[in-house]
Amino acid sequence: MIPTLLTTTSVFIIAFIAAAPVDIDGIREPVFGSLLYGNNIIFGAIIPTFAAIDLHFYPIWEAASVDEWLYNGGPYELIVLHFLLAPVAAATAIFLIYPIGQGSFSNDMPQGISGTFNFMIIFQAEHNILMHPLHMLGVAGYRFGQEEETYNIVAAHGYFGRLIFQYASFNNSRSLYFFLAAWPVVGIWFTALGISTMAFNLNGFNFNQFVVDSQGRVINTWADIINRANLGMEVMHERNVHNFLLDLATVEALSTVG
């Protein structure tokens, strides 16, 4: 989300200050919208894309030159699509759909760094997001505890080999760069969808005491550890609402092998 938001902000500022005139109507009478062409803050604007382009995708590599892309209003589409792709999707899911589904804005995320982490922990406690398929799709390709970067140009082929199949590769660098840029955004879409579904309590899978041996004895797994942690976080979050659960106080701590 941060790269798309930074891209949107940077291009907007640059275009507002110094964008070339745009032939919005296709009549060879370009409209001047930037500050360097005599506009002030009130009259300055990012001029929309050339009318003949309609709703077609118009990235910079589709134009014959950068000058042509600027003349046809390419920056406008870049700003709009980058802003809608990730920041709006994530913000809408968290700040609007989630409180609607929960029935109160009191369940929404506190706006701040510590508030964000607090929301993440409580969200896990209440909805078990780590076990939700859409969240798993959102973080696909990341291995917990890895020291190397996930989205690294140099290691891209190795990354996609892990993600798809061993010999996954691209014919040219342009396709590779586009995929590296698009994949995290698609991950944000999946995570936003996951939050939107969990807003209505369609939560992650619960495999509590799911694995047993032939004699019916429970074999503890990481799913049981996660459920135990969720209970603890839920209790500590609302101490005056919940009575301390007896199973947390009396049952021995779970352990896993591995």
Backbone bond lengths (Angstrom), bond angles and torsions (degrees), N, CA, C in turn:
res aa  C-N    CA-C-N  psi(-1)  N-CA   C-N-CA  omega(-1)  CA-C   N-CA-C  phi
1 M - - - 1.458 - - 1.523 111.56 -
2 I 1.327 116.97 -40.42 1.466 120.67 -176.93 1.529 111.72 -62.96
3 P 1.359 119.92 -45.08 1.480 118.12 177.91 1.522 113.54 -59.53
4 T 1.338 117.88 -41.67 1.463 119.26 179.79 1.519 111.26 -67.70
5 L 1.334 116.97 -37.38 1.464 120.19 178.83 1.523 110.81 -67.80
6 L 1.339 116.95 -41.27 1.467 120.29 177.43 1.525 110.86 -65.07
7 T 1.329 116.60 -40.21 1.466 120.03 177.66 1.515 110.90 -61.60
8 T 1.328 115.98 -46.05 1.464 120.47 178.98 1.518 111.44 -59.28
9 T 1.329 116.43 -48.61 1.464 120.87 -177.64 1.520 111.46 -64.17
10 S 1.337 116.44 -45.13 1.465 120.40 -177.55 1.523 111.42 -63.67
11 V 1.333 116.70 -47.63 1.464 119.93 -178.77 1.521 110.56 -65.55
12 F 1.327 117.48 -37.65 1.467 120.05 178.73 1.526 110.88 -61.99
13 I 1.333 117.12 -46.59 1.467 120.60 -178.72 1.525 110.77 -63.30
14 I 1.347 116.21 -47.03 1.463 120.01 -179.05 1.525 110.84 -63.22
15 A 1.344 116.25 -44.93 1.465 119.80 -178.87 1.523 111.44 -66.79
16 F 1.323 117.79 -37.31 1.461 120.56 179.96 1.526 110.95 -65.53
17 I 1.333 115.59 -32.55 1.466 119.64 -178.58 1.523 111.63 -85.22
18 A 1.336 117.13 -43.91 1.466 118.40 -167.07 1.520 114.99 -136.49
19 A 1.325 119.94 20.57 1.465 120.45 -178.28 1.522 111.46 -66.05
20 A 1.325 115.52 145.07 1.462 121.08 176.60 1.529 109.68 -71.66
21 P 1.326 117.48 157.39 1.474 120.07 176.77 1.525 111.28 -62.30
22 V 1.323 116.07 148.84 1.467 122.48 -174.78 1.525 109.87 -118.42
23 D 1.325 115.93 130.36 1.467 121.27 176.35 1.526 108.31 -84.76
24 I 1.319 116.78 77.55 1.461 121.68 -171.86 1.524 112.54 -67.79
25 D 1.336 118.52 -33.84 1.465 121.72 -176.15 1.523 113.41 -98.67
26 G 1.330 117.76 -5.36 1.456 120.72 179.07 1.510 114.31 72.56
27 I 1.323 117.87 26.89 1.472 121.31 -178.13 1.528 111.15 -113.97
28 R 1.319 115.90 19.23 1.459 122.36 178.76 1.529 112.17 61.15
29 E 1.315 116.17 29.27 1.460 121.26 173.40 1.528 108.02 -125.30
30 P 1.336 116.35 80.48 1.466 119.93 -175.02 1.526 112.51 -63.76
31 V 1.327 114.11 148.57 1.466 121.85 179.61 1.522 108.63 -98.31
32 F 1.331 116.13 131.26 1.458 122.01 -178.98 1.533 108.43 -95.59
33 G 1.339 116.75 121.32 1.458 118.89 -176.94 1.506 115.52 -121.59
34 S 1.328 118.64 -11.69 1.463 120.12 -173.91 1.522 112.08 -89.92
35 L 1.327 114.80 166.74 1.464 120.93 -178.19 1.522 111.72 -66.95
36 L 1.321 117.17 -35.35 1.462 120.46 -177.62 1.525 112.63 -68.58
37 Y 1.312 117.28 -13.91 1.463 120.27 178.30 1.523 111.96 -101.96
38 G 1.335 116.37 24.85 1.456 120.82 171.23 1.509 116.36 98.00
39 N 1.330 118.69 0.09 1.462 120.52 178.52 1.525 110.59 -85.08
40 N 1.330 116.33 156.65 1.457 120.19 171.13 1.527 108.84 -105.34
41 I 1.331 117.03 -173.38 1.461 120.46 -176.12 1.525 111.42 -62.78
42 I 1.327 117.07 -32.34 1.463 120.43 -179.27 1.527 111.18 -72.29
43 F 1.321 117.31 -43.62 1.464 121.12 -173.56 1.527 113.12 -94.24
44 G 1.319 118.04 -10.84 1.459 120.14 177.82 1.527 111.60 -70.16
45 A 1.326 116.40 150.01 1.470 120.60 -178.71 1.520 110.00 -162.68
46 I 1.330 115.43 157.67 1.459 121.24 170.72 1.528 106.73 -88.90
47 I 1.311 117.07 114.14 1.464 121.51 -174.44 1.530 109.96 -75.37
48 P 1.339 118.18 132.90 1.475 120.91 -179.43 1.529 113.19 -62.68
49 T 1.324 114.47 167.77 1.458 122.47 -176.29 1.532 111.54 -69.16
50 F 1.336 115.60 151.36 1.464 124.57 178.32 1.530 110.59 -48.23
51 A 1.341 116.79 134.62 1.466 122.28 -171.55 1.524 113.24 -59.95
52 A 1.330 118.23 -34.56 1.464 120.69 -176.03 1.527 112.60 -68.65
53 I 1.319 116.97 -17.56 1.464 120.05 178.93 1.525 110.63 -73.36
54 D 1.328 116.47 -22.15 1.467 121.98 179.69 1.531 109.94 56.88
55 L 1.336 115.62 -128.72 1.464 120.72 179.71 1.524 112.10 -103.78
56 H 1.321 116.95 16.99 1.456 120.01 -179.15 1.524 110.91 -70.45
57 F 1.336 113.95 149.40 1.462 120.65 175.87 1.526 108.61 -70.82
58 Y 1.331 117.19 125.11 1.463 121.33 -173.80 1.528 110.45 -129.74
59 P 1.336 117.19 71.31 1.465 119.86 175.96 1.517 111.02 -74.04
60 I 1.304 116.35 169.58 1.461 121.22 -173.76 1.525 111.63 -65.08
61 W 1.346 117.85 -29.44 1.470 119.00 -178.18 1.532 113.02 -78.58
62 E 1.327 117.64 -7.17 1.461 119.82 176.12 1.529 112.07 -82.42
63 A 1.327 117.36 -14.93 1.462 121.35 179.91 1.522 109.90 -90.79
64 A 1.327 115.83 155.59 1.464 120.68 179.48 1.516 111.56 -69.64
65 S 1.328 117.07 -27.47 1.460 121.58 179.61 1.521 108.74 -155.26
66 V 1.323 115.49 166.62 1.463 120.30 177.33 1.521 110.19 -64.94
67 D 1.340 116.58 -37.68 1.470 119.80 178.95 1.528 111.18 -60.46
68 E 1.332 116.23 -41.93 1.468 119.46 178.29 1.526 110.83 -64.49
69 W 1.330 116.20 -41.32 1.470 120.96 179.62 1.526 110.84 -61.91
70 L 1.319 116.78 -42.36 1.464 120.73 178.24 1.523 111.04 -67.72
71 Y 1.330 117.07 -40.81 1.464 121.57 -178.59 1.532 111.55 -64.23
72 N 1.332 115.79 -31.43 1.468 120.51 179.66 1.530 113.06 -89.96
73 G 1.320 117.31 5.43 1.463 119.85 176.29 1.511 115.01 79.48
74 G 1.324 117.39 30.72 1.459 121.15 179.18 1.522 115.14 -56.44
75 P 1.352 118.77 -40.28 1.476 119.00 -179.10 1.524 114.07 -57.47
76 Y 1.327 117.12 -31.88 1.473 119.39 -178.76 1.530 110.52 -62.56
77 E 1.328 116.37 -47.88 1.462 119.79 179.92 1.518 110.84 -66.33
78 L 1.321 116.79 -36.94 1.460 120.08 178.37 1.525 110.56 -60.62
79 I 1.329 116.80 -45.76 1.466 121.27 -179.52 1.527 110.79 -62.97
80 V 1.320 116.31 -48.50 1.468 120.51 -176.13 1.526 111.21 -63.13
81 L 1.327 117.21 -48.43 1.456 120.09 -175.70 1.523 111.90 -68.68
82 H 1.330 117.31 -40.71 1.460 118.89 178.32 1.521 111.24 -64.87
83 F 1.324 116.59 -36.83 1.460 119.38 -179.17 1.525 111.24 -71.40
84 L 1.338 116.89 -38.05 1.461 120.01 -178.53 1.523 112.09 -77.67
85 L 1.343 117.09 -30.33 1.453 120.14 -172.58 1.519 112.78 -59.41
86 A 1.322 117.38 -51.33 1.455 119.48 -173.64 1.526 114.02 -119.13
87 P 1.340 120.18 -56.77 1.475 118.98 -174.64 1.518 113.92 -58.13
88 V 1.322 117.56 -45.06 1.466 119.91 -178.20 1.524 110.80 -69.25
89 A 1.333 116.95 -40.58 1.466 120.06 179.56 1.521 111.06 -61.51
90 A 1.341 116.23 -46.55 1.463 119.86 -178.83 1.521 111.61 -68.14
91 A 1.337 116.65 -45.08 1.465 120.04 -178.26 1.524 111.40 -65.00
92 T 1.328 117.37 -39.15 1.462 120.34 179.19 1.521 111.10 -64.19
93 A 1.335 116.32 -43.07 1.464 119.90 -179.53 1.522 111.59 -64.19
94 I 1.345 116.68 -42.80 1.465 120.04 -173.78 1.518 112.08 -81.32
95 F 1.334 116.63 -47.33 1.463 119.91 -170.58 1.526 114.25 -91.36
96 L 1.332 118.37 -11.73 1.464 119.65 -178.12 1.529 112.32 -123.12
97 I 1.339 116.75 -58.30 1.464 119.48 -175.08 1.525 111.29 -66.69
98 Y 1.344 116.99 -42.57 1.467 119.01 -177.55 1.528 112.74 -62.03
99 P 1.342 120.10 -50.41 1.477 118.13 177.56 1.525 113.30 -63.74
100 I 1.347 117.58 -31.46 1.469 119.24 176.06 1.529 109.91 -64.33
101 G 1.327 116.49 -45.67 1.459 120.05 179.74 1.514 113.00 -64.73
102 Q 1.340 116.85 -35.44 1.464 121.01 -179.24 1.523 112.72 -85.52
103 G 1.332 116.59 -12.16 1.454 120.29 175.44 1.506 115.50 85.01
104 S 1.343 118.18 9.60 1.463 119.56 -179.06 1.520 109.99 -165.70
105 F 1.323 116.11 141.51 1.460 120.15 174.47 1.527 111.60 -73.32
106 S 1.325 117.22 -11.01 1.465 119.43 177.42 1.522 111.50 -66.79
107 N 1.333 117.30 -19.11 1.465 121.40 177.80 1.519 112.74 -88.30
108 D 1.332 117.22 0.04 1.456 120.88 -175.47 1.526 111.26 -78.75
109 M 1.335 115.24 173.91 1.460 121.30 -175.90 1.517 111.31 -79.61
110 P 1.338 118.77 128.61 1.468 120.49 171.16 1.526 109.65 -62.47
111 Q 1.306 117.34 137.27 1.462 121.13 -173.63 1.520 110.25 -89.53
112 G 1.302 115.32 99.97 1.456 122.44 -179.14 1.514 108.58 168.21
113 I 1.326 116.83 172.13 1.465 120.40 -177.38 1.521 110.90 -66.13
114 S 1.341 117.20 -54.16 1.462 119.59 179.90 1.523 111.02 -65.40
115 G 1.350 116.58 -35.14 1.459 119.88 177.99 1.512 112.33 -63.42
116 T 1.338 116.53 -35.26 1.463 120.69 178.13 1.521 110.89 -64.11
117 F 1.332 116.59 -45.98 1.461 119.91 179.82 1.527 111.09 -67.73
118 N 1.331 116.61 -36.98 1.463 119.66 176.10 1.528 110.53 -60.90
119 F 1.335 116.46 -43.08 1.465 120.89 179.49 1.525 110.86 -63.11
120 M 1.325 117.01 -40.58 1.461 120.67 179.97 1.525 111.12 -61.72
121 I 1.329 116.17 -43.31 1.466 119.87 -178.72 1.524 110.86 -67.00
122 I 1.332 116.35 -46.05 1.463 119.75 -179.16 1.527 111.01 -67.12
123 F 1.326 116.71 -35.63 1.469 120.01 177.80 1.520 110.21 -62.01
124 Q 1.322 116.49 -41.73 1.462 120.00 176.90 1.526 110.67 -63.67
125 A 1.328 116.81 -42.15 1.462 120.11 -178.47 1.521 111.93 -63.55
126 E 1.319 117.06 -38.61 1.463 120.44 -173.80 1.525 113.63 -90.11
127 H 1.337 117.11 -26.81 1.466 119.13 -172.79 1.524 113.88 -124.95
128 N 1.334 117.94 -5.78 1.469 121.42 178.71 1.524 111.36 53.88
129 I 1.336 116.11 52.10 1.462 121.51 -174.10 1.525 112.69 -63.22
130 L 1.332 117.96 -27.05 1.462 120.03 -179.81 1.526 112.14 -63.32
131 M 1.321 116.96 -23.65 1.461 121.11 -179.84 1.525 112.10 -103.01
132 H 1.328 117.06 17.53 1.465 120.41 -179.95 1.531 109.74 -95.82
133 P 1.331 118.81 131.75 1.476 120.82 -176.72 1.523 113.89 -57.39
134 L 1.335 118.21 -38.64 1.460 119.94 -177.97 1.529 111.34 -68.96
135 H 1.317 117.52 -33.17 1.465 119.26 174.92 1.521 110.27 -69.40
136 M 1.321 116.82 -38.24 1.467 119.87 177.54 1.524 110.93 -61.14
137 L 1.333 116.70 -40.07 1.463 119.92 176.05 1.520 110.91 -66.37
138 G 1.336 116.86 -34.03 1.459 120.87 -178.77 1.513 113.67 -66.36
139 V 1.340 117.19 -28.10 1.468 120.43 -178.75 1.526 111.03 -112.26
140 A 1.327 117.61 20.11 1.464 121.18 -178.77 1.520 110.91 -58.21
141 G 1.308 116.03 135.09 1.455 121.38 179.58 1.507 113.62 100.46
142 Y 1.328 116.66 -16.12 1.469 119.77 178.64 1.517 109.25 -93.44
143 R 1.324 116.67 132.23 1.456 122.41 177.32 1.521 108.49 -106.43
144 F 1.321 117.12 122.46 1.463 121.24 -174.51 1.527 111.11 -55.82
145 G 1.316 115.21 129.36 1.450 120.72 178.54 1.515 115.25 86.48
146 Q 1.332 117.92 1.16 1.461 119.73 -178.46 1.530 110.70 -65.70
147 E 1.311 116.00 144.91 1.460 121.12 -179.89 1.524 112.09 -94.10
148 E 1.312 117.57 -26.27 1.460 120.61 -178.69 1.524 110.01 -83.79
149 E 1.337 115.66 162.04 1.452 120.85 178.14 1.526 110.25 -68.85
150 T 1.327 115.36 148.14 1.467 119.37 176.02 1.518 110.61 -80.53
151 Y 1.340 116.99 -48.47 1.466 121.64 -176.76 1.526 108.68 -102.37
152 N 1.311 115.87 78.42 1.446 122.93 -176.39 1.520 108.34 -119.23
153 I 1.346 116.49 128.06 1.463 120.02 -176.86 1.523 111.25 -59.82
154 V 1.330 116.76 -43.56 1.460 120.66 -176.39 1.524 110.76 -64.37
155 A 1.341 116.27 -40.39 1.462 120.29 -176.96 1.521 112.79 -95.91
156 A 1.335 116.82 16.47 1.465 119.92 -172.42 1.525 112.17 -61.43
157 H 1.332 117.16 -43.57 1.458 119.06 -177.24 1.525 110.86 -65.04
158 G 1.332 116.14 -38.81 1.456 118.82 176.35 1.512 112.30 -64.91
159 Y 1.331 115.33 -37.56 1.471 120.36 179.60 1.524 110.79 -64.10
160 F 1.323 116.87 -48.37 1.459 119.08 -179.34 1.521 111.37 -71.27
161 G 1.321 116.71 -25.14 1.453 118.73 173.25 1.519 111.50 -64.80
162 R 1.344 116.70 -38.61 1.463 120.23 175.98 1.521 111.02 -70.98
163 L 1.329 115.87 -37.07 1.460 120.47 -172.58 1.525 112.64 -76.90
164 I 1.336 117.01 -41.93 1.465 120.55 -173.09 1.535 109.20 -106.91
165 F 1.326 117.32 -78.86 1.453 121.28 173.24 1.520 107.35 -152.77
166 Q 1.296 116.72 169.57 1.458 121.60 -165.26 1.519 113.81 -58.14
167 Y 1.326 118.25 -37.20 1.460 120.63 -173.21 1.523 112.47 -106.04
168 A 1.329 117.06 22.39 1.468 120.08 177.90 1.526 109.78 -64.92
169 S 1.323 116.90 130.31 1.461 121.36 -179.90 1.520 108.93 -155.48
170 F 1.341 115.66 177.62 1.457 121.64 -178.48 1.524 109.55 -124.52
171 N 1.331 114.74 151.84 1.459 119.99 -177.52 1.520 112.73 -74.92
172 N 1.332 117.57 -30.00 1.458 119.84 -179.50 1.517 109.62 -145.86
173 S 1.327 115.23 163.56 1.461 120.51 -175.38 1.519 112.09 -68.33
174 R 1.336 117.61 -29.34 1.465 119.57 -179.32 1.521 110.86 -62.52
175 S 1.329 116.67 -44.63 1.465 120.12 177.75 1.519 110.98 -62.68
176 L 1.321 115.52 -39.52 1.459 119.75 179.54 1.516 111.01 -63.87
177 Y 1.329 117.93 -46.91 1.462 121.48 -179.01 1.523 111.13 -63.59
178 F 1.334 116.37 -40.24 1.462 119.21 178.84 1.525 110.88 -63.77
179 F 1.323 116.24 -42.21 1.462 119.73 -179.07 1.517 111.02 -66.77
180 L 1.340 116.81 -39.19 1.462 120.20 178.09 1.521 111.40 -64.63
181 A 1.325 116.75 -31.80 1.464 120.02 177.83 1.517 111.55 -79.40
182 A 1.330 116.62 -35.88 1.464 120.06 -174.57 1.522 112.66 -80.07
183 W 1.324 117.16 -32.71 1.462 119.30 -173.65 1.528 113.28 -62.61
184 P 1.337 120.52 -46.90 1.474 118.71 176.70 1.520 112.76 -60.43
185 V 1.335 117.04 -34.48 1.469 119.96 178.69 1.525 110.33 -65.71
186 V 1.330 116.69 -42.61 1.465 120.14 176.48 1.525 109.91 -61.98
187 G 1.337 116.39 -36.43 1.460 120.01 175.62 1.517 112.16 -60.66
188 I 1.328 116.86 -39.68 1.466 120.63 176.84 1.523 110.39 -64.56
189 W 1.336 116.78 -38.63 1.475 119.35 177.17 1.528 110.92 -59.41
190 F 1.326 116.07 -47.17 1.460 119.37 -179.02 1.528 111.13 -62.93
191 T 1.334 116.56 -42.68 1.459 119.46 179.66 1.521 111.26 -65.25
192 A 1.336 116.88 -39.83 1.468 120.19 176.69 1.526 110.74 -62.31
193 L 1.335 116.75 -39.97 1.464 119.88 175.66 1.522 110.92 -63.95
194 G 1.334 115.83 -38.86 1.457 119.41 178.48 1.518 112.18 -62.58
195 I 1.333 116.96 -44.74 1.461 120.61 178.10 1.523 110.45 -63.39
196 S 1.326 116.56 -38.39 1.464 120.37 -179.99 1.527 111.55 -65.41
197 T 1.328 117.69 -36.07 1.468 119.54 177.60 1.519 111.29 -74.84
198 M 1.334 116.93 -39.68 1.463 119.83 179.59 1.523 112.03 -71.52
199 A 1.334 117.11 -18.74 1.463 120.08 174.06 1.520 110.61 -58.56
200 F 1.335 116.22 -30.47 1.461 121.04 179.09 1.528 110.61 -103.31
201 N 1.347 114.78 25.14 1.467 123.53 173.16 1.527 113.57 63.91
202 L 1.335 116.78 29.17 1.462 120.80 167.29 1.521 106.51 -89.60
203 N 1.322 115.53 80.33 1.455 121.95 -165.05 1.523 112.78 -84.39
204 G 1.338 114.71 179.17 1.448 120.89 178.49 1.519 111.91 -67.51
205 F 1.331 115.61 165.58 1.461 120.81 -179.09 1.524 110.93 -63.90
206 N 1.318 115.88 145.65 1.456 121.21 177.61 1.524 108.48 -117.87
207 F 1.328 115.93 108.97 1.459 121.28 179.62 1.524 110.61 -108.73
208 N 1.326 117.14 37.93 1.458 121.46 -178.37 1.531 110.47 -63.45
209 Q 1.336 116.19 122.81 1.463 123.06 -179.33 1.531 110.84 50.92
210 F 1.315 114.80 45.97 1.464 121.24 -174.17 1.521 111.83 -86.19
211 V 1.327 116.99 -28.79 1.460 121.17 -175.43 1.527 109.26 -101.77
212 V 1.326 116.78 122.85 1.465 121.70 178.79 1.523 108.68 -129.96
213 D 1.334 115.85 157.17 1.457 119.61 177.22 1.522 109.92 -87.98
214 S 1.322 116.47 -173.53 1.466 120.93 -175.22 1.521 112.81 -65.76
215 Q 1.341 117.31 -19.62 1.457 121.02 179.96 1.527 112.53 -99.98
216 G 1.338 116.06 9.32 1.455 119.64 176.33 1.511 115.19 84.87
217 R 1.318 118.55 5.90 1.460 121.06 179.04 1.525 110.13 -82.10
218 V 1.320 115.63 138.82 1.463 121.21 -176.26 1.527 110.31 -71.80
219 I 1.321 116.05 131.98 1.465 122.11 172.05 1.521 106.99 -102.68
220 N 1.316 116.11 112.22 1.463 120.58 -175.26 1.526 111.32 -67.45
221 T 1.322 116.19 136.48 1.460 122.81 178.23 1.520 108.99 -126.16
222 W 1.337 115.73 177.53 1.461 119.26 177.29 1.524 111.10 -65.48
223 A 1.331 118.12 -25.15 1.465 120.17 175.92 1.521 110.83 -62.34
224 D 1.331 117.25 -37.68 1.463 120.27 177.51 1.523 111.00 -68.69
225 I 1.327 116.65 -37.69 1.465 120.27 177.06 1.525 110.26 -62.35
226 I 1.338 116.48 -43.44 1.467 120.63 179.60 1.523 110.83 -62.62
227 N 1.334 116.90 -44.02 1.463 119.78 179.08 1.521 111.43 -62.49
228 R 1.329 116.72 -40.23 1.462 120.26 178.66 1.529 110.19 -64.20
229 A 1.324 116.97 -41.72 1.469 120.43 178.00 1.523 111.05 -65.07
230 N 1.338 116.68 -38.94 1.464 119.79 178.00 1.521 111.49 -59.86
231 L 1.335 116.87 -43.02 1.461 120.27 178.65 1.519 111.04 -61.97
232 G 1.322 116.15 -43.03 1.460 119.50 179.87 1.512 112.50 -64.07
233 M 1.335 117.31 -43.39 1.466 120.39 179.37 1.521 111.23 -65.55
234 E 1.329 116.43 -37.66 1.462 120.19 179.72 1.525 110.97 -64.79
235 V 1.319 116.51 -42.94 1.465 120.55 -179.91 1.519 110.96 -65.88
236 M 1.331 117.32 -44.29 1.462 120.68 -178.01 1.521 112.00 -70.10
237 H 1.329 116.64 -23.60 1.462 119.71 -179.00 1.522 111.70 -72.74
238 E 1.317 117.06 -41.60 1.468 121.32 -177.49 1.525 108.45 -127.03
239 R 1.318 115.77 74.71 1.464 120.38 -173.75 1.522 112.33 -65.15
240 N 1.316 117.45 -33.85 1.461 120.28 -177.10 1.526 112.57 -83.57
241 V 1.317 116.45 -8.44 1.464 120.39 -179.19 1.517 110.89 -96.39
242 H 1.341 116.68 -42.48 1.457 120.96 -175.86 1.520 110.39 -98.87
243 N 1.328 115.37 140.03 1.453 119.01 164.48 1.521 107.63 -78.29
244 F 1.323 115.97 144.61 1.455 119.11 -178.23 1.520 108.96 -62.87
245 L 1.315 116.62 122.70 1.458 121.58 -172.12 1.521 111.50 -65.65
246 L 1.326 115.91 134.74 1.456 120.38 -177.79 1.520 111.94 -64.04
247 D 1.328 116.52 -35.15 1.464 117.59 -178.91 1.518 111.64 -68.29
248 L 1.336 117.46 -25.38 1.460 119.66 175.11 1.518 111.02 -74.71
249 A 1.321 116.40 -30.23 1.457 119.88 -174.69 1.519 112.73 -86.85
250 T 1.327 118.22 -24.33 1.459 120.12 -170.36 1.524 114.50 -112.75
251 V 1.343 117.20 -30.31 1.462 119.22 -174.91 1.519 110.09 -78.87
252 E 1.322 115.72 140.43 1.453 119.76 178.51 1.522 110.48 -64.85
253 A 1.334 115.75 151.38 1.460 121.10 -178.95 1.521 110.28 -61.72
254 L 1.318 114.89 139.97 1.457 120.01 179.05 1.513 110.39 -77.93
255 S 1.310 116.02 154.59 1.459 120.46 176.10 1.518 108.46 -142.88
256 T 1.304 115.15 153.20 1.463 120.72 177.15 1.511 108.82 -127.24
257 V 1.293 114.13 158.48 1.457 119.99 177.50 1.513 108.23 -101.04
258 G 1.341 117.52 128.22 1.453 119.97 179.23 1.490 111.10 130.29
